[in-house]
Amino acid sequence: MGKIVVKIGGVASDNLTKNFFEQIEAWQSEGHEVIMVHGGGYYITEMMDRLNIPVTIKDGLRVTTEQALKITQMVLIGQVQPTITTLFQQQGFATIGLNASSDNMIQGTFIDQEKLGYVGKITEVNPTAIESVLHKNYIPIIAPLGMTSCGQWLNVNADDTACKIAEAVEAEALYLLTDVPGVKQDGEWLENISCSEVEHLKSEKVITGGMIPKLDSAISALENGVAEVHITNCIEKAGTIITKEEVFA
């Protein structure tokens, strides 16, 4: 069976419910390999506030100074990832935390260092680093950080990280968990949409705000080999399924 990539938010209590773990167990019993990617923006902001460091957002991205990058690393690898890993282990799952430095796993480059600081985009994912963990029946739990060819750490978007990982491992499904059950049109949650329909819904202003970059990442994943992307607020519900071609009932 194929691989399933799931992106969750950094606030573990929002996603890691009893039903969540039952779904992970069901996928594994069906022979699927599961890969987790986590965010952490809430806790990064909380820590920066605590240290009286201003948070600046430009073009929807967190401007990351050298100081902010250190906080981001500390929070993602030192706080959020161990919390999520521990919760999985308490439910009986074998897990291991991975990051950009794990066998040069996530390589990236600056988006615009002068404007955004240490914010990067992913240029390459090393699937071997992930698959070697999967072959040992572990669930990899991956932090959204990248690294340049010179060894400079980068703050990268968690949705984009999940999409690039899904592409690299040729995942059959990618779940992007968000705070809503899917994409809504005329008061109805859509069950299935294609890439071309996403573009139409954007032009019609049905898809707006933070959903736009999420769906742009989803389209990129679909165009690079991922079979389907789910936008949902809990993995036990399919949410809105996005596919490359239109799905006819």
C-alpha positions as CSV (number, residue, x, y, z in Angstrom):
1,M,0.0,0.0,0.0
2,G,1.0,3.6,-0.4
3,K,2.3,6.4,1.7
4,I,0.0,9.0,3.4
5,V,1.4,12.4,4.5
6,V,-0.4,14.4,7.2
7,K,0.3,18.0,8.1
8,I,-0.9,19.0,11.5
9,G,-0.8,22.3,13.4
10,G,1.7,22.8,16.2
11,V,-1.0,22.8,18.9
12,A,-1.2,19.1,19.3
13,S,-4.3,19.1,21.4
14,D,-6.3,20.5,18.4
15,N,-5.6,17.5,16.3
16,L,-4.4,14.5,18.2
17,T,-7.7,13.1,19.5
18,K,-8.7,9.5,20.1
19,N,-10.3,9.4,16.6
20,F,-7.1,10.8,15.1
21,F,-5.0,8.0,16.5
22,E,-7.7,5.4,15.6
23,Q,-7.5,6.6,12.0
24,I,-3.6,6.3,12.0
25,E,-3.9,2.8,13.3
26,A,-6.5,1.9,10.7
27,W,-4.2,3.1,7.9
28,Q,-1.3,1.1,9.3
29,S,-3.4,-2.0,9.6
30,E,-4.3,-1.6,5.9
31,G,-0.6,-1.5,5.1
32,H,-0.2,2.3,4.6
33,E,3.0,4.1,5.7
34,V,2.3,7.3,7.5
35,I,4.4,10.5,7.6
36,M,3.6,13.4,9.8
37,V,4.7,17.1,9.3
38,H,3.9,19.6,12.1
39,G,3.6,23.3,12.3
40,G,4.4,25.5,15.3
41,G,3.5,29.1,14.5
42,Y,1.4,29.6,17.6
43,Y,4.2,28.6,20.0
44,I,6.8,30.6,18.1
45,T,4.7,33.7,18.4
46,E,4.1,32.9,22.1
47,M,7.8,32.6,22.7
48,M,8.7,35.7,20.8
49,D,6.0,37.7,22.7
50,R,7.4,36.4,26.0
51,L,10.9,37.6,25.0
52,N,9.5,40.9,23.8
53,I,10.6,40.3,20.2
54,P,8.3,41.8,17.6
55,V,6.5,39.6,15.1
56,T,6.5,41.0,11.5
57,I,4.5,39.4,8.7
58,K,5.2,40.3,5.1
59,D,3.3,38.7,2.2
60,G,1.8,36.1,4.6
61,L,5.3,35.0,5.8
62,R,6.9,35.6,9.2
63,V,10.0,37.8,8.8
64,T,12.8,35.7,10.4
65,T,15.8,37.5,11.8
66,E,18.8,35.5,13.1
67,Q,17.3,35.8,16.6
68,A,13.8,34.7,15.4
69,L,15.4,31.8,13.6
70,K,17.0,30.5,16.8
71,I,13.7,30.8,18.6
72,T,11.9,29.0,15.7
73,Q,14.5,26.1,15.8
74,M,14.2,25.9,19.6
75,V,10.4,25.8,19.6
76,L,10.0,23.4,16.7
77,I,12.7,20.9,17.6
78,G,12.8,21.4,21.3
79,Q,9.2,21.9,22.2
80,V,6.6,21.0,19.6
81,Q,8.2,18.0,18.0
82,P,9.0,16.2,21.3
83,T,5.4,16.9,22.5
84,I,3.9,15.3,19.4
85,T,6.3,12.4,19.4
86,T,5.5,11.6,23.0
87,L,1.8,11.7,22.4
88,F,2.2,9.2,19.6
89,Q,4.3,7.0,21.7
90,Q,1.8,7.1,24.5
91,Q,-0.7,5.7,22.1
92,G,1.6,2.8,21.2
93,F,3.1,4.1,17.9
94,A,6.8,3.9,17.2
95,T,7.9,7.4,16.1
96,I,11.0,9.4,15.5
97,G,11.5,13.1,15.1
98,L,13.3,14.3,12.0
99,N,14.5,17.7,10.7
100,A,16.5,19.3,7.9
101,S,19.8,18.0,9.3
102,S,18.6,14.4,9.3
103,D,20.7,13.0,6.4
104,N,20.4,16.4,4.6
105,M,16.6,15.7,4.4
106,I,15.2,19.1,3.5
107,Q,17.3,21.4,1.3
108,G,16.3,25.0,0.5
109,T,17.3,28.4,-0.5
110,F,16.4,32.0,0.6
111,I,13.2,33.5,-0.8
112,D,14.3,37.1,-0.3
113,Q,16.9,37.4,2.5
114,E,16.9,41.2,2.4
115,K,13.1,41.4,2.8
116,L,12.2,38.2,4.8
117,G,15.5,37.2,6.5
118,Y,16.0,33.5,7.1
119,V,12.8,32.4,5.3
120,G,13.3,29.8,2.7
121,K,11.7,27.7,0.0
122,I,12.4,24.0,-0.4
123,T,14.5,23.0,-3.4
124,E,14.9,19.3,-2.7
125,V,13.8,16.6,-0.3
126,N,15.9,13.5,0.3
127,P,13.3,10.7,0.3
128,T,15.9,8.1,1.5
129,A,16.1,9.8,4.9
130,I,12.3,9.3,5.3
131,E,12.0,5.9,3.8
132,S,14.8,4.5,5.9
133,V,12.7,5.3,9.0
134,L,9.5,4.0,7.4
135,H,11.3,0.7,6.7
136,K,11.8,0.3,10.4
137,N,8.1,0.7,10.9
138,Y,8.5,4.1,12.6
139,I,6.3,7.1,11.9
140,P,8.5,10.1,11.1
141,I,7.5,13.3,12.7
142,I,9.1,16.1,10.7
143,A,9.7,19.8,11.6
144,P,9.2,22.5,8.9
145,L,12.8,23.7,8.6
146,G,15.2,23.7,5.7
147,M,18.9,24.0,5.2
148,T,21.0,25.6,2.4
149,S,23.8,23.9,0.7
150,C,26.1,25.9,3.0
151,G,24.4,24.5,6.1
152,Q,22.4,27.6,6.9
153,W,19.0,26.8,8.6
154,L,15.8,28.2,7.1
155,N,12.3,28.7,8.3
156,V,10.0,27.1,5.8
157,N,6.2,26.9,5.5
158,A,4.7,23.8,7.0
159,D,2.1,23.2,4.3
160,D,4.8,23.6,1.6
161,T,7.0,21.2,3.6
162,A,4.3,18.6,3.7
163,C,3.6,19.0,0.0
164,K,7.3,18.7,-1.0
165,I,7.7,15.6,1.2
166,A,4.5,14.1,-0.3
167,E,6.0,14.7,-3.8
168,A,9.4,13.2,-2.9
169,V,7.9,10.0,-1.5
170,E,5.3,9.7,-4.2
171,A,2.5,9.7,-1.6
172,E,-1.0,8.5,-2.6
173,A,-2.6,11.0,-0.3
174,L,-1.8,14.2,1.5
175,Y,-3.9,15.6,4.3
176,L,-3.5,19.3,5.1
177,L,-5.3,19.8,8.4
178,T,-6.8,23.2,9.0
179,D,-9.4,24.8,11.2
180,V,-12.3,24.2,8.8
181,P,-13.8,21.0,7.3
182,G,-12.8,21.9,3.7
183,V,-13.6,24.4,1.0
184,K,-17.0,26.0,1.2
185,Q,-19.1,27.3,-1.7
186,D,-22.6,28.8,-1.3
187,G,-22.9,27.4,2.2
188,E,-21.9,23.9,1.2
189,W,-18.7,22.1,1.9
190,L,-17.4,20.8,-1.4
191,E,-16.6,17.0,-1.5
192,N,-14.4,17.0,-4.7
193,I,-12.7,19.7,-6.8
194,S,-10.0,19.6,-9.5
195,C,-7.0,21.9,-9.9
196,S,-8.8,23.9,-12.6
197,E,-11.8,24.3,-10.4
198,V,-9.5,25.6,-7.6
199,E,-8.3,28.4,-10.0
200,H,-11.9,29.2,-10.9
201,L,-12.9,29.4,-7.2
202,K,-10.0,31.7,-6.5
203,S,-11.1,34.0,-9.3
204,E,-14.6,34.0,-8.0
205,K,-13.3,34.9,-4.5
206,V,-14.8,31.7,-3.0
207,I,-11.3,30.8,-1.9
208,T,-9.6,33.6,0.0
209,G,-7.1,34.5,2.7
210,G,-5.0,31.7,4.2
211,M,-6.7,29.0,2.1
212,I,-5.0,30.4,-1.1
213,P,-1.4,29.4,-0.2
214,K,-2.7,26.1,1.2
215,L,-4.4,25.2,-2.1
216,D,-1.5,26.5,-4.2
217,S,0.7,24.1,-2.3
218,A,-1.9,21.3,-2.9
219,I,-1.9,22.0,-6.7
220,S,1.9,21.9,-6.8
221,A,1.8,18.5,-5.1
222,L,-0.8,17.1,-7.5
223,E,1.1,18.3,-10.5
224,N,4.2,16.5,-9.1
225,G,2.7,13.1,-8.6
226,V,0.6,13.1,-5.4
227,A,-2.7,11.3,-6.2
228,E,-5.0,13.4,-4.0
229,V,-5.0,16.1,-1.4
230,H,-7.5,16.4,1.4
231,I,-8.3,19.8,3.0
232,T,-10.0,18.9,6.3
233,N,-10.1,19.6,10.1
234,C,-9.8,15.9,11.1
235,I,-8.2,13.0,9.3
236,E,-11.1,10.7,9.9
237,K,-13.2,12.8,7.6
238,A,-12.2,13.2,3.9
239,G,-13.0,16.9,3.8
240,T,-12.6,18.5,0.4
241,I,-10.6,16.1,-1.9
242,I,-8.6,17.8,-4.6
243,T,-7.4,15.9,-7.6
244,K,-5.6,16.8,-10.8
245,E,-8.5,15.9,-13.0
246,E,-12.2,16.4,-12.5
247,V,-13.9,13.5,-10.6
248,F,-17.2,12.5,-12.1
249,A,-19.6,10.8,-9.8
